[in-house]
Amino acid sequence: MIVHENGTIFDNGTFSSDGQQYIGQVFFDQDLITAVEATSPYVTNTIAITENEDDRVFTAGVEPDSGTGVDPTLEYVYLGDGLSDGLLFWGTVGVDLTASYESSPGGYLTEAGGVVNPNATAIGVNGVSSSSGMNGTDTGFDGGNSTSTDSSTTQLLCTCTSI
């Protein structure tokens, strides 16, 4: 999830902005992930799933001694008797609107099609970035390029729905 300011949507459907005030992740309940993975087409997936308890971004956020102590798992209810009826998700995220983060996308859409960005950055734990590129082998999360002029935060509600 990224909070942008001064964004522009272009005619080709791509998006650009001056910067980001928040870069983070939300997670789904592990029991729900397991239930979804047992349905088609997900049941045919041959790629191993990283469970929440093994995800370092998830665990860094919930560890009471070393993390934020905040549970990043969205709340949810079924909209009927089962998954096929849909789900309603909700959660609250605090955003420091004075913060400024810079990230570079994994690729760009050009007239010739998609082009990989060799200077892409990945954002990791607590907004710390890795600018070594998105080559699938380095997830260092040891860079960092955030700035803030004020430590105040504004609480924004983020209601996520599935239709």
N, C-alpha and C positions, 0 to 999 in steps of 0.2 A: 504494500500500500504506500503510495506517495502522495503527499499534499503539495500541490503546486500553486504558485501565484503568477498572475499575468500570463496565462497560457493561451495558446493559439491552436485551433484545429484547422488544418489545411484541407484544401479541396480533395486531396487523395486519401483523407481519413487519418493522416498522421498527426502527431501532436508535438508541440515544443513549448518550453516555458523558460523564463529567466533563471529559475532555480527551484529548489525544493525546500520546504520548511519542515518536512518530516519524511523519513524513509523508514519503514518498519514492516513487520509481518504480523498477521493474525493466524491462528491455528484452529483446526477443527478437533473435536473430541475424538480420541483414539477409537472408542467403540463405534462411533459413526463412520470413521474412515474404514474400519474393518468391515462394517456392514455394506458400505458402498463398493468396496473392493470385491465383494462376493457377488456383485451384480454385473450383468452385461452392459457395456463391453469391457468393463474394468477387470473382470475375472480372467480375461485372456492376456492381461499385461504380464510380461515376463521380467520386467525390471523390478528389482527388490525395492520395497517400500521402507523408507526410514521412519520408524515409529517415533512419536513425540518424545518418549523417554530417552531416545538415542540422538535426537536432533539438538545440536549444540546451541542453536539460536533459541529454540524453545526452552531448553534447560537453563540457559544464561538468564532468561527473563524471569523464571520462577524460583530460582534458588534464593531462599530467604537471606542467606549470609553473604552471597557474592553477587546476586542479581538484583533486579528491581523489586522482586517480591510480588510482582503483578502477574496474574494468570492471563496469558495471551489467548486463551481458548474462547472462541465465540460461544455464546449461549444459543440454544436452538430449540424449536419445537417442530414436530411433524405437522403438516397441514392436512393430514388425513390419516389413514390407517397404515401407510407404509411409505417408503422412500419415493416410489413413483408418483405419489400425490404431492410431493414437494416439501420444502423445508423453509422455515423462517429463521434467519440468523440475526443476532444483534450483539453489540458490544460498545464499550466506551473507550476512546483513545484520547489521551491528553497530548496536545500539540503546542509547542512553543512557537508562536507565529513570528517571533523575532529571529529564530534560528535560520541559518542558511547552509544548505548542503549542496554539494556539486556531485553529480554522477554523470556518467556517459553511457548511452544505451548500447546494447549488444549488437545492434545493427541499424542500418538506415534503409528506407524505401526510396529508391530512385526510379527514374523512367525506365531503366534497364532491369528493374527488380530489386530484391533485397541484397544488401551488401553488408558483410560482417565488419564491425568496427574493431580494429585491432587495439584500440585504446579504451575499450569498454572497462567500466569499473563495476565491482560488485560491492554491495553494502552489507556489512555483517552485523555483529553484535553491537548494540548501542550506537548505531549510526556510523561505526568505524568502517572505512572502506579499504578495498584492495584495488589498486590501480594497475596491477600487473597484467591485466587483460583477462578476458573470459575464454581461456583456451581449454577449460575443462580439467586442468591439472593443478592450478594454483588458486586456492581459496583463502589466502593468507589473512585477510581481515586485519592487517597490521598497519595500514596507512592511516588516513584520517584527514579530513579537510573541512570540518564544520566550524562555523563561527557563529557567535551570538552576541548581540549588544545588550541584552536584557535577560535576566533569569526568570522573569515572570512567565507563567504558562496560562493558556486559555484552554478550558475543557470544551471539547467538541464532541457531539454525539455522532457516532457512525452507525447507522442502521443499515445492515446488509440484508437484502432479500433475494430469494430465488423464486422466479415466476415460472 
